[in-house]
Every structure is written in C-alpha cells, then in structure tokens.
C-alpha cells in the first residue's frame, strides 16, 4: 500500500506544531524516505582528513546503501555504491584502508579506485571478449562536492549544487569548520552504536532540542558543568531554522562544558574565532543538524551521522573534530573529554540512548501510541525571519522547537514531491545581511 | 619493544604459581560481583590511583592492513571509553545522583570471567601481574531488553595489603558496531 500524500501532510502539521507518531515507525514511510529523501538529498560522507592520501578509502552509507568513498590520484574524491555490477555483492568489506583496487570475492570482478571495472576473470573465453567493461563500473553517486573539507554526495542528478543546498546554514557551519585559519581534522576512530528507534528523533533533537538537556542529562551535564546553565531557565542563546530544513541551536558565552586541560587554548581560540566570524556565532556551544542526517555539537568537538537501518533502527557514527593546528595535548584533551561525555559509553549520551530506544519500543508494539500526535509547539509564533544579525528564522533563546518544525516542513516537501523540491520562497540573498 | 600481547604469550611458561593463579581468579570473581550487586563505589575503590581504564574501538580492516594488536595505542585515537581515576569517579558519581535515568531502574548484569592467564611484567619487582581474562557480560534491562557482550580484559593488577588494585584495564569488546543503545555498564 503506497503512502497517501494527503494523509502524510495531515500527519505532519508543522504549521500547528503537531506531528503524528506514525511517521516514526511506518514501513511504507520509511521505504519512501529511502527513495525520495535519502535518494535525493546531499548526504555527508566524510571529512577530507579521513582519506588524505591517494588510494585511501572508507566505507559508509547513503541512506540504506553502502557507499565507498575514495581519494583519487589527482586529489579528488569519488564515491560509488559498494555493490558489484555482476551480482551485487559487496566489493569491499573493510571499513577503511588504502588500496589500488577492489576485487569482488564472489567472481573476481575488479574495480580501480575510480570505480572503473578493470578486470573480469575469463573475459576472453567465457565472455568471448564481448563484455563492454566501460559500461559496468561501480555505480557512481550523481554528484559529489566538498564544503571546507566536508564531503557530501547525492544520488540525484537534478539536485542543486551543494552550496545552494546548504544555503544559509553555511553561516553557522563556518563556526565549527572555519573558526581557525588552519581548519579542522577528524581524529581516527569512529564510535558506532545502535539505537532501536527512528533516525528522525535523533536528527530533530540535534537540530533544536536544548529543552531536554536539563532533564535527560540531569546526572551528567548538571553535575559536571556549570550547574546554573543546565538547571535554570532557558540559557541565553538562539535558535536558527533554515527554510531548507537545517537547524542550529547555540548557547552564548560558554566556550566549553568541561575543564578538559585545554582551557588556555580554548580561550585563545575563542578570540581568533570572534575576530574571524564575529561574536554572534563564534562564542557559542550548541547543537545542529544539516538536513537530513548530519549532526554535531559545536564547541564539544563532536560530529555524527544518523544512518537509518529500517523504520525502527539506526546507527550513530560519531567522530571527534579538532583544530588541525592545535597542539597534541589539546587534541588529546578533546579526545578524553569526548570519550567521557559522547559516544556509546558517554556519560551524557547514554541517557539519549535510553530515550530513543524506549520511544521506539512503544511504537513497535503499540497501536494507540502510533495514533498520538506529538507536540512541537514550543516557541510557535515567537520567531523572526528578519533578525538584525543572524540569517534564517531566529528564535531569540536556546529553548524552542522552530528547528524541528523547519526540519519536518522540509521533510514533507521531499516526501510529497515527484521531483526535487525547490524552495521558491527561500531568500538566496541571505548573506547580504550578515557581516562576512 | 614487545607488545603486551607478545609478552603475555611468552609468559605462559614463566612459572606463575598455583597459589597466585588462585588468588588472582578469586579477586576477579569478587570484583565483578561488586558490579553485579550494583556496588559501584566499592568496585571503584579497587582502582589504583594511576588507573587507566580504556576500551579501544575494534576495526574491520583488510587482513594485510589489520592491526596485529588492537590493545596497543596508536597516537590520539577515539576509544569507546578512556578513563583515569578522576573521570571514572565522574561515572560513579553519575550513578549516585539518583537522576541517572539510563540506569534507573538499574540494569541486571551478570559478568562471567574465564580463561585467566597471568604473567609477570618484565619490569616488575614482583608485586604486579599482567592478567588476561575473557568475559561475557549479560545485561537484561526493564522488561525485555537483552544485551550480550563478549570480550577480553588486559589488566595490570598490583598487590596491596588488602589484595590487589587494578592499575590498568584495557577492554577488547568483540563488536565493531556496538550492538546496544548504550554502554551504561562497566566491564
């Protein structure tokens, strides 16, 4: 049974802030997401620093599909399905490494790092020399591009260019990739773990849910950090909602949650960042989602992707992002701080897992629970599209649900549109209003 | 420099007495009983002041590029956890807040420890033992949640008046993608 588009629009009433729980569990909705959302959107693959040398590769996913990302000899990057063109077997089972080619271990079809089919066993006898190898390279993504070291790709040839897709969110992305002259790099080691819940719960939380912090993380943040910020009223900050579905929520004047041995460096870096970017976005910590499934915690060095694994399962792949030119002791301090707080065993993150997994269980077994409309009304009507400094729709405090409403508005457009859903009402001139 | 793994293999024939073997095994059994009995502060008190408690991430790599020894550290790399005594204390304090929702109600755990192999570190003056053991940790949580973790622990135990202190523990969890919503238990 196909998804009824009118029904879906009823279930996702972002204007009134009411979203049906059904979209977080329905199998048909999920299959449509793989096609219309993950099959079209620009998805984060890797950071340049993860594959620095020619032949370096890593395995990741775009939606449900395994994708190899490989550094080419000319310094460029290619990404293609990790599935052999002969019988669809995985051509590489390592999560990363360096190689000259990938040989499928089923029948031996072999591809170079550009994805070209370069060797087929028994090509001359069994195939009578008639196989056109040029036609059977690994299936390439439709478009691949980078923004300041962040590599994205899309399966949709009709998707607009990456920069246009990111839109006004680049103003905020710059706050965590371009705050120091030397740029950032990703530490080796991906923390991967599994939630039996829907990926959107995590993506929307990182876009805009600062509200949960005081309660969910009462045993960690409130204990370890500046307790006034995490137990009282909404901390001074802001929320950004992009018409394009991205979200960012920041708290001002809180350079780090933790004493992590890098305090002097952080203080110095903050001044550099303010000089480069201005105080509005530099002097914050917070959380963001680049639509649909790239998220992170600027100020806490964390970057992650929510990989969907079915309507009621996803994996978190989490990295630690550090300033490339920072001294090793600072990088080590950030590693230790991240390991203590984030990841499968992180004191903060273990409580998120408890929430997301139990919500999934309720929807899995229930019927009445699926009929519920969840409440996304916080801050409704208290946002402005005409902030004097910040681009996008702005809520003038850290608590609110504007980014979530923007996320589901865009999600609905992707899901209900036959073609790439262009935003005719998006203000392309957003950058004119900010001091860059 | 030989790795910890190689030293342990060499040391199998190095003459650890039956008495020491017995002492160490009994210590390990009592230690995990504290975890299974939810006596986290008592468990913490078994840690030496210079504790390092770490779990590296397990990798899927091609055979020719795989790590011979996944216990060893290689530069600054993300672990599953990497605690000294101070940060481990933060984790214990979290449990004592009464607001640690991920463990409230607490998970039921059962730690099974086996294959205990003891060796004397080459630089030791006789009061330290390198101990490798295998574990299975079963977690059952709330109504029907089950997690099952297998792996190996590489410990450095240091003798003190009351028995032993744990000066180092490296946990090799036999999973690449952690197949659980969190690791809110100790290993």
Boltz contact constraints between the chains, C-beta under 6 A:
constraints:
  - contact:
      token1: [A, 94]
      token2: [B, 60]
      max_distance: 6.0
  - contact:
      token1: [A, 94]
      token2: [B, 61]
      max_distance: 6.0
  - contact:
      token1: [A, 94]
      token2: [B, 62]
      max_distance: 6.0
  - contact:
      token1: [A, 95]
      token2: [B, 60]
      max_distance: 6.0
  - contact:
      token1: [A, 97]
      token2: [B, 61]
      max_distance: 6.0
  - contact:
      token1: [A, 97]
      token2: [B, 62]
      max_distance: 6.0
  - contact:
      token1: [A, 97]
      token2: [B, 65]
      max_distance: 6.0
  - contact:
      token1: [A, 187]
      token2: [B, 76]
      max_distance: 6.0
  - contact:
      token1: [A, 187]
      token2: [B, 78]
      max_distance: 6.0
  - contact:
      token1: [A, 188]
      token2: [B, 77]
      max_distance: 6.0
  - contact:
      token1: [A, 189]
      token2: [B, 57]
      max_distance: 6.0
  - contact:
      token1: [A, 189]
      token2: [B, 77]
      max_distance: 6.0
  - contact:
      token1: [A, 189]
      token2: [B, 78]
      max_distance: 6.0
  - contact:
      token1: [A, 191]
      token2: [B, 78]
      max_distance: 6.0
  - contact:
      token1: [A, 192]
      token2: [B, 177]
      max_distance: 6.0
  - contact:
      token1: [A, 193]
      token2: [B, 178]
      max_distance: 6.0
  - contact:
      token1: [A, 194]
      token2: [B, 179]
      max_distance: 6.0
  - contact:
      token1: [A, 195]
      token2: [B, 181]
      max_distance: 6.0
  - contact:
      token1: [A, 218]
      token2: [B, 99]
      max_distance: 6.0
  - contact:
      token1: [A, 219]
      token2: [B, 94]
      max_distance: 6.0
  - contact:
      token1: [A, 219]
      token2: [B, 97]
      max_distance: 6.0
  - contact:
      token1: [A, 219]
      token2: [B, 99]
      max_distance: 6.0
  - contact:
      token1: [A, 219]
      token2: [B, 100]
      max_distance: 6.0
  - contact:
      token1: [A, 220]
      token2: [B, 94]
      max_distance: 6.0
  - contact:
      token1: [A, 223]
      token2: [B, 97]
      max_distance: 6.0
  - contact:
      token1: [A, 320]
      token2: [B, 78]
      max_distance: 6.0
  - contact:
      token1: [A, 331]
      token2: [B, 76]
      max_distance: 6.0
  - contact:
      token1: [A, 332]
      token2: [B, 76]
      max_distance: 6.0
  - contact:
      token1: [A, 335]
      token2: [B, 76]
      max_distance: 6.0
  - contact:
      token1: [A, 336]
      token2: [B, 82]
      max_distance: 6.0
  - contact:
      token1: [A, 339]
      token2: [B, 79]
      max_distance: 6.0
  - contact:
      token1: [A, 339]
      token2: [B, 81]
      max_distance: 6.0
  - contact:
      token1: [A, 339]
      token2: [B, 82]
      max_distance: 6.0
  - contact:
      token1: [A, 340]
      token2: [B, 87]
      max_distance: 6.0
  - contact:
      token1: [A, 344]
      token2: [B, 178]
      max_distance: 6.0
  - contact:
      token1: [A, 344]
      token2: [B, 182]
      max_distance: 6.0
  - contact:
      token1: [A, 344]
      token2: [B, 183]
      max_distance: 6.0
  - contact:
      token1: [A, 345]
      token2: [B, 80]
      max_distance: 6.0
  - contact:
      token1: [A, 345]
      token2: [B, 81]
      max_distance: 6.0
  - contact:
      token1: [A, 345]
      token2: [B, 183]
      max_distance: 6.0
  - contact:
      token1: [A, 347]
      token2: [B, 94]
      max_distance: 6.0
  - contact:
      token1: [A, 350]
      token2: [B, 102]
      max_distance: 6.0
  - contact:
      token1: [A, 350]
      token2: [B, 182]
      max_distance: 6.0
  - contact:
      token1: [A, 350]
      token2: [B, 184]
      max_distance: 6.0
  - contact:
      token1: [A, 351]
      token2: [B, 101]
      max_distance: 6.0
  - contact:
      token1: [A, 351]
      token2: [B, 102]
      max_distance: 6.0
  - contact:
      token1: [A, 353]
      token2: [B, 181]
      max_distance: 6.0
  - contact:
      token1: [A, 353]
      token2: [B, 182]
      max_distance: 6.0
  - contact:
      token1: [A, 354]
      token2: [B, 101]
      max_distance: 6.0
  - contact:
      token1: [A, 354]
      token2: [B, 102]
      max_distance: 6.0
  - contact:
      token1: [A, 357]
      token2: [B, 181]
      max_distance: 6.0
